[in-house]
Amino acid sequence: MISAEFQFDQSFDITEDVKRLYDERGYILIRGLLDAEEVSQVKKTLEESDAITKNAQGISDGGERESKLAIWRYPGSDVTGMVVRSEKVAGFSEKLLGGEGYMYSCKLMMKEPLTGGKHLWHQDYGYWYKNCCLFPDMLSVFIPVDRCVQENGCLEILEGSHRCGRVDHLMVGGQTGADMKRVMEIKKRCPHRYVEMEPGDALFFHCNLLHSSGINNSTMRRWVLICAFNKATNNPVYEHEYPQYTKLNKVPNTAIRDCNNYTDVSGKSFVDLRNDKTVRVVRT
Ligand SMILES: O=C(O)CCC(=O)C(=O)O
């Protein structure tokens, strides 16, 4: 059972109580952050042109399977850019981070029916530490485009595990995974939760929260948008594949519905994962 869960409505905000729960559990789940119309705007952007999906690359899960992902550096001006820049995604993230934030990356994770691979237990800060972001003042917002349930490899978390600090990470298959001996010990103390979500729900989670997901053995597609934010004061020490501090121009939530750019992704700057030291590409 997910214990830090809320239902979005226009009056919802990140109050001190919500922030306290996030600090304690390492995440909050907001059901219905995007409504049906906003989800269909996102789907239209992803499905009616290949502007984003043609940038997807495959990474091995260390077994037989692979996951595909497209990842970009800046929001751009299409619908997915409005989602990242919206008050309810960027603004809530800033309140959880405790200050100004900027987009560090955004990706479309694609687990295709019957073939989608697993994601090993890891912390996002396991990777970002290697990029010389000195403080774990970073978070991710996981927003399903499709239903995410156990059958198609929903996200799994170890509740409260962000309080263990950063765990060592090693390369396993094409991915960087956390030291499993340590994870097994943490599992004895931090409850293992399957986070089943509907399209438009949003999980905001701390960069040290241990998470993973299983293979997709079902006939259901599992696509998810994941937007990552870094705190403005945590500018990475050196330049690398992901952005240094870049002011984020926030937009009102209504911009998601009002946006009619479904195809122009020129401002996004896609990452070539062959230059990313934390994953190994098997297919471009
Ligand atoms: O898509 C998933 O299930 C997990 C992805 C993930 O953990 C990541 O990209 O860091």
The ligand as an SDF file (V2000), in Angstrom:
LIG
                    3D

 10  9  0  0  0  0  0  0  0  0999 V2000
   10.8440    3.2150  -16.3020 O   0  0  0  0  0  0  0  0  0  0  0  0
   11.0600    2.6490  -15.2440 C   0  0  0  0  0  0  0  0  0  0  0  0
   10.3770    1.7250  -14.8330 O   0  0  0  0  0  0  0  0  0  0  0  0
   12.1810    3.0740  -14.3480 C   0  0  0  0  0  0  0  0  0  0  0  0
   13.0880    4.0450  -14.9790 C   0  0  0  0  0  0  0  0  0  0  0  0
   14.1180    4.5160  -14.0550 C   0  0  0  0  0  0  0  0  0  0  0  0
   14.1830    4.1430  -12.9350 O   0  0  0  0  0  0  0  0  0  0  0  0
   15.1000    5.5000  -14.4860 C   0  0  0  0  0  0  0  0  0  0  0  0
   15.1230    5.8420  -15.6620 O   0  0  0  0  0  0  0  0  0  0  0  0
   15.8860    5.9470  -13.6350 O   0  0  0  0  0  0  0  0  0  0  0  0
  1  2  2  0
  2  3  1  0
  2  4  1  0
  4  5  1  0
  5  6  1  0
  6  7  2  0
  6  8  1  0
  8  9  2  0
  8 10  1  0
M  END
$$$$
